[in-house]
Amino acid sequence: MRAQTQADATRPPADLGFGYFTESRVFPSPATATDAYEYPLSAVGILDFHDPKTDKGASCTAWVFPSRIIVTAGQCVVHASTTASGRYFFDDFIFKPSYHDEKGYTPLGLWTMTYAIVANGWYQSDGSVPNPEDWAVLIAADKTDKSGTHKLADVTGGLGVATYALDANHLTILGYPENLDDGVLLQRSDAQTYSSPGANVYDYGSNFLTGSAGSPFVQDMGQAPSGVYYPFNFVAGVASFASNNNNSPGYLAASQFNGDFAALLKQACDHNAGNC
Amino acid sequence: MSPRLAVGSLIFVGAIALLSGAAHAESGLVSAPASPAAARYFWTPQRLLSAKPMIPVARPGTTLAPVAIPESEAASVLVPAEPPTLRPAPGMAVKLPQAANGIIRTQVPPPNYYDDGYYSESRVFPVPANTGPYPYPETAIGQLYYTDLSGGTHSCTAAVLTKRIVVTAAHCIAQASTTASGRGFYSNFGLYPSRNGGGGPLGLWNFTSEHVPAIWYDSDGSFPNQEDWGFLVAADTADGHTISETTGHLGYQTNSLHANHVTMLAYPYNFDSGNMMQRSDAANFAAAARNTWIYASNFYVGADGGPWIENFGIAPTGGVNNANIVVAVGSYFPPNFQPGYMGASEFNGDFATQLKAVCALTAGNC
């Protein structure tokens, strides 16, 4: 799959009136702790990282863009600041695709990162949301075993990218929010565009909270039946922030992938031969 | 045509009175007995393959209006879902012929929106290996075959709603008409729960009686209709097990179709030729006439009768309390004979009363 850029001027504006959603644990859970979720779910995982200034660890949700790239929220990769001295990258990134269950099984392994790129719109901001470009990409190191050297997407599969597709749509959000199943099982939340605070950010009804930053908002998530002529599993944005209403579920907001994101992704693709 | 009996009416006089159209049982249901044994051997591969979709479409000129939430909400009834308690019995699975690709094709890829309504669509996945059953709650949804009044065979989608009662659209159960001679119940009902391609992993289930609202039965059969839902009472297995012991059943809630987000599960002919279960997710984006509400979808014929489910799936800890609640069943499509949206009649107080009447027919129905 490759990045798809579509201005899609024919799409009508969302009415911005429907905050309803459906939420479920992704099911069936893999049969055993060492089995992965079925594709395309296998391309989503937990991203652990470390903040060198505070010496604290945290986790987000991330997903694979073939072949070596993972995409997540900017806030999961750097500490943003309006001053050069205040901003810095996090470190010790570990991606755990298809993670599930309390015992911490990572059926598709642990993947380290070799390089990270974050949008300037996030990096040089004051770190508050809504932010028009709360996204980042990282490049995963290959793994070598007896059968040879493997790129990340060889193992996980990957999702596509659709730009300008968040503003009026119906999408499936996939993530590991800590308020559901303690954040150890993959969840899905389905909704249509609900509202917008402006700044290239759009809200979707959801009950995902902390831990879901970076969760992909996927268009046509699933497996295409015969009789369908359009591509499936395109990501239109990644989760940035949740409604802050006494922690009661309400909506999840994401920055819409746009031309800037496509440029960022291209930069990561061009960084090493075979990245994309 | 089956004789028509009022629920709870044990004497045929009641039926004669009903045929006049002047009086109905308190529940507003009309009912017919069925012979499950006769339907048992009706569905040969040839008959299954020759089944054609009916095409229920909104009458031309049907207008859609913005969703307006009534100020005073009617109290809603909520009955929870229950998972199966039995594993599929040995020998239960049947082999099914698969329709060839392209029975129904929409020539133009539909956009994923209709007016202000957007939707997501996917084959239900993972697809169980070896044509095995889908996991609960998907076990409770199946493909329903029947014979119409002129002998044609058709299919709809249906769902197990209580221990023995299966819900689908009324138009999948009976022919409506404003004249007594024009209406009648269909026959040879057969449900393949959890149908998966060439397999009916939970077997073929037949029924002991069928029930539709008089509001449907006595109507002119056009859409929208206020109460396009109906009930089939499944016969137990030879060793006395109810259908829901094997399939589990979904819950239901009344007055909850407007202003909601649902998952439709169905066997539409335009995807995988109706051989596989599909899901379509959308929020309510418009109101239509006669207690019906509109959701965007690219499901087409064969999806009618399928359950529209609130909180579909497996609730995580910390998530919603009541999962897998049916709020309506698919009724009709846009008037232009193309997919785009589906309309459904909102389960209401009549629905609860009617279901209660069918529950009361035999101990253990609910």
Interface residues (C-beta under 8 A of the other chain):
Chain A: R11 P12 A14 D15 G17 F18 Y20 F21 T22 E23 S24 R25 F27 P28 E38 A168 N169 H170 L171 T172 N179 L180 D181 D182 L185 Q187 R188 D190 A191 Q192 T193 G205 N207 Q219 D220 M221 G222 Q223 A224 P225 S226 G227 V228 Y229 Y230 F232
Chain B: P66 V67 N101 G102 I104 R105 T106 P109 P111 N112 Y113 D115 D116 G117 Y118 Y119 S120 E121 S122 R123 F125 P126 V127 P135 A259 N260 H261 V262 T263 N270 F271 D272 S273 M276 Q278 R279 D281 A282 A283 N284 F285 A296 E310 N311 F312 G313 I314 A315 P316 T317 G318 G319 V320 A323
